Amino acid sequence: MKRFMSLFLVIAVLLSGMFILSSCNNNDTGNPQENSPDDNKITDKLICGVTIYEPMNYKDSAGNWTGFDTEFAILVGDRLGMEVEFQLIEWGSKFAELNSGAITAIWNGFTATANEPDGTPRVTLCDMSYSYMQNTQCLIVRSSATSQFTSIDDLSGKTIAAESGSAGESEAANYVGASGTVIGVSAQINCFMEVKSGASDGAIIDVILANQLAGTGDYIDIQIAFELEAEEYAIGFKTGNPLCDAVNAVMQELYDDGTLYQLAQKYNIEDRLYLGK
C-alpha cells in the first residue's frame, strides 16, 4: 500500500508541474506571453521609431544612424543600461507601431503639441516625455514662387505636400480649404521632391529640416517662404509605460550637466533646445 501511495504522489506532482509550466508559457488566448509585451516592465532594449529627418535622425556615408535625436537616445540608453535600436517607420503608422510593441518610443522630432490629421490631440494617444526642443512648421516653395506666398491665406486652393500623419499635414489641410489638395508623402524629406518637380505648389515641413536642406545641393532652387506657429518636440511612449518617467529623469540630468546643449551645438540647433515639463 505504501509503495502504491508513493507512486500515486509522484504522478500527481508531475502532472501538477506540467500544468503550472503550461500556464506560465501561455496567456488566456493560448499564445506565448512573449508575444504580448508587458507595458509595466522596463526591458533591456529601447527601439526608437524614426524617419529620415536631418539633423534629427539620418544615416551617414557609412550607412550608420546619426543625428541629434539618434545620439540623444543613445546617451539615454547608456545611462539606463539599455541597448538602443532604430527602426525606420512610416510616420502615418507611428501609433500602430508603438501600440503593437514593434517600437518602444517615437523619437524623431515628434511634435507633442500637435493634433493628428483627424483632429485628435496627440497627447491623448500616447504618454509624452518632457519637451526638449522648440520648432515651427514652415512653407517651402520653389525660389521662383516665393513672391506668391507671403502668408497662410495664400495657401487657399493650392496643392500642398506634407508628411502623412504629421503636424504639417494637419496644418496643410486647414489652410488649403475645400478647393485645395494635400499630397501625403511617407517622410518629410520627400516633400522636397514634390516641390522641386512641380507636383505641389509648396510643402509644409519642420523648419529645422528646412533650414538644413533648403537652398543647398539638389534643393538649391527651394526656399522657405514663411514660418507658421511654434511647437515643441517630445518623445512618445505607449500609455502606461514606466520608461517615460525613467527617460524624463535622465533627460533632466543631461540638460542640467550641459550634455544636451553640447550635443545641440554639434548639429547647430542649440538655439532651439528647451526643457519643458
Residue frames relative to the residue before (quaternion, step in Angstrom):
aa qw qx qy qz dx dy dz
M 1.0000 0.0000 0.0000 0.0000 0.00 0.00 0.00
K 0.6538 0.5122 -0.3250 0.4523 3.60 0.91 -0.91
R 0.6477 0.5169 -0.3249 0.4558 3.56 1.00 -0.88
F 0.6396 0.5271 -0.3169 0.4612 3.60 1.02 -0.80
M 0.6601 0.5050 -0.3045 0.4654 3.60 0.95 -0.88
S 0.6385 0.5282 -0.3315 0.4510 3.60 0.97 -0.82
L 0.6557 0.5059 -0.3056 0.4697 3.55 0.96 -0.89
F 0.6298 0.5408 -0.3210 0.4558 3.57 1.03 -0.81
L 0.6651 0.5071 -0.2960 0.4613 3.59 0.95 -0.90
V 0.6343 0.5304 -0.3332 0.4531 3.61 0.97 -0.82
I 0.6629 0.5014 -0.3021 0.4668 3.56 0.93 -0.94
A 0.6429 0.5311 -0.3219 0.4483 3.58 0.99 -0.86
V 0.6600 0.5073 -0.3071 0.4613 3.59 0.94 -0.89
L 0.6512 0.5215 -0.3155 0.4522 3.59 0.95 -0.87
L 0.6623 0.4990 -0.3021 0.4703 3.56 0.93 -0.92
S 0.6354 0.5297 -0.3204 0.4616 3.59 1.02 -0.81
G 0.6610 0.5135 -0.3051 0.4543 3.56 0.96 -0.88
M 0.6443 0.5186 -0.3222 0.4605 3.55 1.01 -0.80
F 0.6377 0.5267 -0.3233 0.4598 3.58 1.04 -0.76
I 0.6618 0.5061 -0.3041 0.4619 3.58 0.94 -0.92
L 0.6507 0.5178 -0.3185 0.4550 3.58 0.95 -0.90
S 0.6453 0.5208 -0.3135 0.4627 3.55 1.01 -0.86
S 0.6582 0.5152 -0.3091 0.4536 3.59 0.99 -0.85
C 0.6703 0.5062 -0.3045 0.4491 3.63 0.99 -0.78
N 0.7240 0.4594 -0.2503 0.4497 3.57 1.05 -0.70
N 0.7638 0.3118 -0.1786 0.5362 3.59 1.22 -0.18
N 0.3595 -0.6999 0.5686 0.2398 3.52 -1.21 0.65
D 0.7756 -0.3765 0.2328 0.4500 3.58 -1.28 -0.10
T 0.6931 0.4669 -0.2786 0.4732 3.58 1.15 -0.52
G 0.5593 -0.6187 0.3854 0.3948 3.58 1.27 -0.05
N 0.5752 0.5722 -0.3870 0.4381 3.60 1.27 0.11
P 0.6117 -0.5565 0.3990 0.3962 3.60 -1.12 0.56
Q 0.5185 -0.6567 0.4481 0.3149 3.59 -0.95 0.83
E 0.5890 0.5953 -0.3867 0.3862 3.59 1.06 -0.57
N 0.6336 0.5152 -0.3372 0.4684 3.59 1.22 -0.29
S 0.6893 0.3928 -0.2671 0.5470 3.59 1.31 -0.06
P 0.3033 -0.7997 0.4856 0.1809 3.62 0.02 1.29
D 0.3785 -0.7054 0.5564 0.2225 3.56 -1.07 0.82
D 0.2951 -0.8046 0.4925 0.1515 3.55 -0.27 1.28
N 0.6845 0.4810 -0.2851 0.4678 3.61 1.19 -0.35
K 0.6691 0.4485 -0.2962 0.5133 3.57 1.26 0.32
I 0.3274 -0.7257 0.5692 0.2052 3.58 -0.92 0.91
T 0.2630 -0.7874 0.5411 0.1344 3.57 -0.56 1.17
D 0.5848 -0.5960 0.4179 0.3580 3.58 -1.28 0.01
K 0.7059 0.4011 -0.2678 0.5188 3.60 1.25 0.22
L 0.1633 -0.7658 0.6185 0.0659 3.55 -0.97 0.97
I 0.0739 -0.8023 0.5924 -0.0008 3.57 -0.45 1.25
C 0.1681 -0.8172 0.5493 0.0470 3.55 -0.48 1.27
G 0.2995 -0.7407 0.5766 0.1707 3.58 -0.81 1.02
V 0.0516 0.8248 -0.5536 0.1029 3.58 -0.62 1.15
T 0.1986 -0.6970 0.6594 0.1999 3.50 -1.44 0.10
I 0.5946 -0.5225 0.4363 0.4279 3.59 -1.26 0.10
Y 0.2112 0.7654 -0.5644 0.2259 3.55 -0.37 1.27
E 0.1275 -0.8132 0.5673 0.0255 3.54 -0.10 1.32
P 0.6260 -0.1925 -0.7555 -0.0146 1.71 -1.82 1.73
M 0.4241 0.7344 -0.4541 0.2733 3.63 1.16 0.33
N 0.7690 -0.1206 0.1058 0.6188 3.58 0.80 -1.06
Y 0.2825 0.7316 -0.5865 0.2025 3.58 -0.72 1.03
K 0.4787 -0.6730 0.4813 0.2938 3.59 -1.25 0.11
D 0.4182 -0.7030 0.5192 0.2479 3.54 -1.03 0.85
S 0.7589 -0.4003 0.2592 0.4436 3.58 -1.31 -0.01
A 0.6768 0.4725 -0.2853 0.4872 3.58 1.24 -0.45
G 0.5602 -0.6328 0.3737 0.3821 3.58 1.30 0.02
N 0.5191 0.6309 -0.4153 0.4000 3.58 1.27 0.30
W 0.5212 -0.6294 0.4729 0.3295 3.56 -1.08 0.72
T 0.0756 0.7715 -0.6276 0.0720 3.54 -1.03 0.86
G 0.4261 0.6975 -0.5107 0.2667 3.59 -1.29 -0.04
F 0.6984 -0.4830 0.3205 0.4198 3.55 -1.26 0.31
D 0.7107 0.4417 -0.2765 0.4726 3.60 0.73 -1.01
T 0.5999 0.5625 -0.3562 0.4437 3.58 1.09 -0.68
E 0.7168 0.4341 -0.2531 0.4835 3.57 0.78 -1.03
F 0.5870 0.5716 -0.3525 0.4522 3.56 1.13 -0.67
A 0.6756 0.4926 -0.2885 0.4666 3.57 0.87 -0.97
I 0.6477 0.5186 -0.3182 0.4586 3.58 1.00 -0.81
L 0.6265 0.5330 -0.3305 0.4628 3.58 1.02 -0.80
V 0.6621 0.4963 -0.2986 0.4756 3.57 0.93 -0.93
G 0.6534 0.5274 -0.3099 0.4460 3.56 0.93 -0.92
D 0.6316 0.5397 -0.3268 0.4506 3.58 0.99 -0.84
R 0.7078 0.4626 -0.2704 0.4604 3.57 0.87 -0.93
L 0.7024 0.4245 -0.2629 0.5073 3.58 1.18 -0.49
G 0.4518 -0.7022 0.4405 0.3298 3.58 1.28 -0.09
M 0.5047 0.6519 -0.4105 0.3896 3.57 1.12 0.69
E 0.4363 -0.6409 0.5638 0.2847 3.54 -1.16 0.66
V 0.1956 -0.8004 0.5600 0.0863 3.59 -0.89 0.94
E 0.0334 -0.7779 0.6275 -0.0088 3.56 -0.95 0.99
F 0.2522 -0.7537 0.5879 0.1503 3.55 -1.24 0.52
Q 0.1226 -0.8049 0.5806 0.0084 3.54 -0.75 1.16
L 0.3422 -0.7352 0.5504 0.1989 3.57 -0.67 1.12
I 0.0276 -0.8189 0.5721 -0.0368 3.58 -0.74 1.08
E 0.4795 -0.5663 0.5592 0.3697 3.53 -1.37 0.15
W 0.4796 -0.7148 0.4188 0.2892 3.58 -0.59 1.11
G 0.6395 0.5433 -0.3257 0.4357 3.57 1.04 -0.71
S 0.7132 0.4197 -0.2423 0.5064 3.60 1.26 -0.35
K 0.3045 0.8151 -0.4627 0.1699 3.58 1.28 0.17
F 0.6998 0.4562 -0.2925 0.4654 3.61 0.90 -0.81
A 0.6028 0.5348 -0.3559 0.4732 3.58 1.10 -0.60
E 0.6467 0.5116 -0.3132 0.4712 3.59 0.99 -0.84
L 0.6663 0.5100 -0.2978 0.4552 3.55 0.98 -0.88
N 0.7224 0.4588 -0.2540 0.4507 3.58 0.79 -0.99
S 0.6463 0.5146 -0.3220 0.4623 3.59 1.18 -0.50
G 0.4946 -0.6543 0.4330 0.3740 3.56 1.22 -0.42
A 0.4196 0.7090 -0.4691 0.3181 3.60 1.27 0.10
I 0.7653 0.1108 -0.0876 0.6280 3.57 1.19 -0.59
T 0.4604 -0.6800 0.5019 0.2716 3.56 -1.23 0.52
A 0.8150 0.0329 0.0429 0.5770 3.54 1.05 -0.80
I 0.3466 -0.6555 0.6202 0.2560 3.53 -1.30 0.49
W 0.1057 0.8193 -0.5410 0.1579 3.57 -0.19 1.31
N 0.4811 0.6724 -0.3842 0.4109 3.55 0.50 1.21
G 0.6806 -0.4453 0.2927 0.5028 3.59 0.73 1.02
F 0.2187 0.8187 -0.4872 0.2112 3.53 1.00 1.00
T 0.3150 -0.7816 0.5126 0.1647 3.57 -0.51 1.20
A 0.2915 -0.7931 0.5162 0.1402 3.56 -0.47 1.24
T 0.7177 0.4819 -0.2384 0.4426 3.55 1.09 -0.74
A 0.5689 0.6217 -0.3686 0.3923 3.61 1.26 0.16
N 0.3804 -0.6528 0.5918 0.2810 3.51 -1.40 0.12
E 0.5185 -0.5794 0.5109 0.3667 3.54 -1.25 0.36
P 0.6991 -0.4827 0.3108 0.4263 3.64 -1.18 0.37
D 0.6816 0.4700 -0.3010 0.4732 3.62 1.13 -0.54
G 0.6257 -0.5792 0.3163 0.4159 3.57 1.32 0.14
T 0.5146 0.6522 -0.4174 0.3682 3.62 1.24 -0.12
P 0.4217 -0.7003 0.5066 0.2741 3.63 -0.74 0.98
R 0.5121 -0.6719 0.4422 0.3013 3.57 -0.85 0.94
V 0.6190 0.5774 -0.3491 0.4020 3.59 1.05 -0.69
T 0.6482 0.4939 -0.3217 0.4822 3.58 1.26 -0.26
L 0.6758 0.5184 -0.2733 0.4470 3.58 1.28 -0.26
C 0.7908 0.0241 -0.0153 0.6114 3.58 1.27 -0.27
D 0.5226 -0.5825 0.4991 0.3722 3.57 -1.32 0.09
M 0.2398 -0.7868 0.5584 0.1084 3.56 -0.92 0.95
S 0.4344 -0.6601 0.5492 0.2719 3.54 -1.11 0.75
Y 0.6883 -0.3594 0.3678 0.5116 3.54 -1.29 -0.26
S 0.4793 -0.6118 0.5311 0.3374 3.58 -1.19 0.52
Y 0.1146 -0.8346 0.5371 0.0422 3.58 -0.95 0.78
M 0.8014 0.1393 -0.0942 0.5740 3.59 1.22 -0.11
Q 0.3130 -0.7327 0.5762 0.1822 3.53 -1.12 0.76
N 0.0043 -0.7955 0.6033 -0.0572 3.55 -1.00 0.88
T 0.1535 -0.7405 0.6313 0.1717 3.55 -1.32 0.05
Q 0.4466 -0.6074 0.5659 0.3337 3.52 -1.30 0.33
C 0.0568 -0.7955 0.6015 0.0456 3.58 -1.14 0.49
L 0.4155 -0.6706 0.5503 0.2736 3.55 -1.29 0.31
I 0.1007 -0.7642 0.6333 0.0696 3.57 -0.89 0.94
V 0.0224 -0.7899 0.6121 -0.0296 3.55 -1.06 0.86
R 0.6187 -0.4864 0.4266 0.4457 3.57 -1.28 0.06
S 0.6182 -0.5926 0.3688 0.3614 3.57 -0.99 0.82
S 0.6566 0.5330 -0.3055 0.4376 3.57 1.05 -0.75
A 0.7242 0.4395 -0.2367 0.4757 3.59 1.24 -0.37
T 0.3794 0.7646 -0.4711 0.2225 3.61 1.20 -0.01
S 0.6499 0.5308 -0.3306 0.4320 3.62 1.00 -0.71
Q 0.6386 0.5377 -0.3214 0.4469 3.59 1.23 -0.38
F 0.7515 0.3202 -0.1723 0.5505 3.58 1.27 -0.33
T 0.1074 0.8160 -0.5556 0.1183 3.56 -0.21 1.29
S 0.7900 0.0757 -0.0517 0.6063 3.60 1.26 -0.28
I 0.6849 -0.4876 0.3423 0.4195 3.57 -1.27 0.23
D 0.5517 0.6160 -0.3953 0.4000 3.60 1.17 -0.46
D 0.6377 0.5552 -0.3200 0.4274 3.57 1.15 -0.63
L 0.5824 0.5942 -0.3707 0.4127 3.60 1.27 -0.13
S 0.4895 0.6853 -0.4260 0.3306 3.59 1.19 -0.36
G 0.8365 0.1725 -0.1543 0.4967 3.54 -0.83 1.07
K 0.5832 0.6017 -0.3663 0.4045 3.58 1.25 -0.06
T 0.4358 -0.6396 0.5572 0.3009 3.54 -1.38 0.14
I 0.0006 0.8260 -0.5587 0.0744 3.56 -0.48 1.24
A 0.2990 -0.7528 0.5634 0.1628 3.57 -0.92 0.94
A 0.0959 0.7694 -0.6283 0.0637 3.56 -1.22 0.59
E 0.5822 -0.5726 0.4424 0.3708 3.54 -1.21 0.47
S 0.4961 -0.6678 0.4674 0.2992 3.58 -0.85 0.98
G 0.8226 0.2032 -0.1739 0.5018 3.56 -0.90 0.98
S 0.5622 0.6229 -0.3764 0.3926 3.58 1.26 0.14
A 0.6466 -0.4765 0.4128 0.4295 3.53 -1.36 0.16
G 0.6154 0.5656 -0.3375 0.4330 3.57 1.10 -0.69
E 0.6309 0.5263 -0.3343 0.4618 3.57 1.04 -0.73
S 0.6341 0.5230 -0.3295 0.4645 3.58 1.01 -0.79
E 0.6537 0.5100 -0.3082 0.4665 3.57 0.96 -0.90
A 0.6565 0.5275 -0.3141 0.4383 3.56 0.89 -0.96
A 0.6529 0.5231 -0.3138 0.4490 3.58 0.92 -0.92
N 0.6471 0.5297 -0.3180 0.4467 3.58 1.04 -0.77
Y 0.7815 0.4180 -0.1830 0.4255 3.55 0.89 -0.98
V 0.6577 0.5169 -0.3448 0.4258 3.64 1.02 -0.57
G 0.3399 -0.7769 0.4727 0.2398 3.57 1.20 -0.48
A 0.7503 -0.4141 0.2870 0.4281 3.54 -1.37 0.02
S 0.6994 0.4719 -0.2706 0.4636 3.58 1.12 -0.60
G 0.6520 0.5146 -0.3092 0.4631 3.57 1.28 -0.14
T 0.3270 -0.7307 0.5690 0.1881 3.54 -1.36 0.03
V 0.1835 -0.7510 0.6235 0.1164 3.54 -1.10 0.79
I 0.1950 -0.7653 0.6059 0.0957 3.56 -0.81 1.05
G 0.2064 -0.7926 0.5642 0.1041 3.57 -0.60 1.13
V 0.0817 -0.7885 0.6090 0.0267 3.58 -0.91 0.96
S 0.6293 -0.6040 0.3521 0.3393 3.57 -1.18 0.53
A 0.7963 0.0648 -0.0264 0.6008 3.62 1.17 -0.50
Q 0.6341 -0.5685 0.3638 0.3772 3.58 -1.09 0.68
I 0.6341 0.5612 -0.3456 0.4044 3.56 0.95 -0.82
N 0.6083 0.5685 -0.3492 0.4299 3.59 1.15 -0.55
C 0.5215 0.6430 -0.4095 0.3833 3.58 1.23 -0.37
F 0.6053 0.5820 -0.3621 0.4047 3.57 1.05 -0.71
M 0.6771 0.4811 -0.2985 0.4701 3.58 0.95 -0.83
E 0.5938 0.5560 -0.3657 0.4523 3.61 1.10 -0.63
V 0.6837 0.4676 -0.2757 0.4878 3.57 0.98 -0.87
K 0.6671 0.5268 -0.3003 0.4328 3.57 0.85 -0.99
S 0.7109 0.4598 -0.2564 0.4664 3.58 0.97 -0.88
G 0.4901 -0.6611 0.4341 0.3665 3.58 1.20 -0.37
A 0.4113 0.7151 -0.4715 0.3117 3.59 1.27 0.13
S 0.7725 0.1414 -0.0999 0.6110 3.58 1.22 -0.51
D 0.5493 -0.6109 0.4569 0.3411 3.55 -1.23 0.51
G 0.7782 -0.1145 0.1042 0.6087 3.55 1.19 -0.58
A 0.2450 -0.7509 0.5859 0.1811 3.55 -1.30 -0.14
I 0.2772 -0.7265 0.6004 0.1864 3.54 -1.17 0.63
I 0.1120 0.7880 -0.5884 0.1427 3.55 -0.65 1.22
D 0.6547 -0.4788 0.3880 0.4376 3.58 -1.30 0.05
V 0.5003 -0.6761 0.4512 0.2982 3.57 -0.91 0.91
I 0.5691 0.5883 -0.3932 0.4188 3.61 1.12 -0.52
L 0.6677 0.4645 -0.2888 0.5049 3.58 1.02 -0.80
A 0.6434 0.5378 -0.3252 0.4372 3.58 0.93 -0.89
N 0.6530 0.5172 -0.3136 0.4557 3.59 0.95 -0.86
Q 0.6524 0.5356 -0.3047 0.4412 3.54 1.13 -0.68
L 0.8332 0.2787 -0.0962 0.4678 3.59 0.89 -0.94
A 0.6048 0.5858 -0.3738 0.3892 3.60 0.98 -0.74
G 0.8183 0.2278 -0.1874 0.4934 3.56 -0.93 0.94
T 0.6885 0.4353 -0.2854 0.5050 3.60 1.24 0.22
G 0.8680 0.1394 -0.0699 0.4714 3.57 -1.28 0.44
D 0.8419 -0.0659 0.0921 0.5277 3.55 -0.82 -1.08
Y 0.7326 0.4034 -0.2168 0.5035 3.57 1.23 -0.43
I 0.2022 0.8178 -0.5105 0.1721 3.57 1.16 0.67
D 0.7225 0.4352 -0.2363 0.4824 3.57 1.14 -0.64
I 0.6066 0.5154 -0.3670 0.4813 3.60 1.22 0.43
Q 0.0553 -0.8069 0.5881 -0.0081 3.57 -0.97 0.91
I 0.5047 -0.5895 0.5270 0.3463 3.53 -1.35 0.28
A 0.3059 -0.7633 0.5430 0.1699 3.58 -0.73 1.07
F 0.7472 -0.2505 0.1820 0.5881 3.59 0.91 -0.96
E 0.4371 -0.6789 0.5255 0.2680 3.55 -1.31 0.31
L 0.3711 -0.7119 0.5533 0.2221 3.56 -1.25 0.53
E 0.7954 -0.3023 0.2078 0.4825 3.60 -1.11 -0.61
A 0.5690 -0.6014 0.4479 0.3375 3.55 -1.25 0.53
E 0.0370 -0.7816 0.6226 0.0073 3.56 -1.23 0.58
E 0.3341 -0.7443 0.5463 0.1896 3.58 -1.29 0.18
Y 0.3552 -0.7186 0.5611 0.2064 3.53 -1.12 0.77
A 0.0555 0.7596 -0.6474 0.0286 3.55 -1.20 0.68
I 0.4771 -0.6331 0.5200 0.3180 3.58 -1.34 0.00
G 0.2649 -0.7922 0.5332 0.1341 3.58 -0.83 0.97
F 0.0688 -0.7816 0.6199 0.0088 3.57 -0.97 0.97
K 0.6029 -0.5372 0.4333 0.4003 3.55 -1.19 0.51
T 0.5876 -0.6067 0.4034 0.3521 3.57 -0.94 0.89
G 0.8093 0.2594 -0.2158 0.4809 3.55 -0.84 1.06
N 0.5093 0.6463 -0.4305 0.3709 3.60 1.24 -0.10
P 0.3778 -0.7568 0.4849 0.2224 3.64 -0.56 1.11
L 0.4881 0.6665 -0.4344 0.3589 3.59 1.23 -0.23
C 0.5515 0.6214 -0.3945 0.3925 3.59 1.13 -0.57
D 0.6828 0.4718 -0.2870 0.4784 3.60 0.89 -0.92
A 0.6373 0.5291 -0.3289 0.4536 3.59 1.02 -0.78
V 0.6569 0.4957 -0.3044 0.4796 3.58 1.00 -0.83
N 0.6136 0.5513 -0.3480 0.4455 3.59 1.00 -0.75
A 0.6514 0.5225 -0.3140 0.4518 3.59 0.95 -0.88
V 0.6767 0.4668 -0.2897 0.4902 3.58 0.95 -0.86
M 0.6076 0.5559 -0.3506 0.4460 3.59 1.01 -0.76
Q 0.6386 0.5217 -0.3190 0.4671 3.58 0.99 -0.84
E 0.6453 0.5221 -0.3149 0.4602 3.59 0.96 -0.87
L 0.6898 0.4881 -0.2781 0.4568 3.58 0.87 -0.99
Y 0.6392 0.5046 -0.3212 0.4833 3.57 1.13 -0.62
D 0.6912 0.5017 -0.2821 0.4370 3.57 0.87 -0.97
D 0.7438 0.4044 -0.2412 0.4743 3.61 0.95 -0.77
G 0.5863 -0.6360 0.3435 0.3656 3.60 1.29 0.19
T 0.4362 0.7191 -0.4531 0.2956 3.59 1.25 -0.07
L 0.6706 0.4954 -0.3055 0.4599 3.59 0.91 -0.87
Y 0.6303 0.5311 -0.3386 0.4538 3.59 1.01 -0.73
Q 0.6502 0.5097 -0.3128 0.4686 3.58 0.96 -0.85
L 0.6473 0.5100 -0.3166 0.4697 3.56 1.02 -0.79
A 0.6481 0.5124 -0.3157 0.4667 3.58 0.98 -0.83
Q 0.6090 0.5517 -0.3448 0.4537 3.59 1.07 -0.72
K 0.6091 0.5796 -0.3391 0.4221 3.57 1.01 -0.83
Y 0.7739 0.3091 -0.1559 0.5304 3.57 1.08 -0.77
N 0.4823 -0.7197 0.3935 0.3074 3.58 1.31 0.40
I 0.5677 0.5682 -0.4070 0.4350 3.58 1.00 0.83
E 0.2801 0.8035 -0.4912 0.1864 3.59 1.20 0.43
D 0.6168 0.5604 -0.3504 0.4274 3.60 1.15 -0.54
R 0.6969 0.4497 -0.2679 0.4903 3.59 1.26 -0.26
L 0.4608 0.6856 -0.4468 0.3435 3.58 1.28 -0.08
Y 0.0906 0.7912 -0.5856 0.1511 3.56 -0.91 0.96
L 0.1107 -0.7776 0.6118 0.0941 3.59 -1.03 0.68
G 0.0562 0.8023 -0.5866 0.0948 3.54 -0.51 1.24
K 0.2491 -0.7876 0.5525 0.1118 3.55 -1.00 0.86
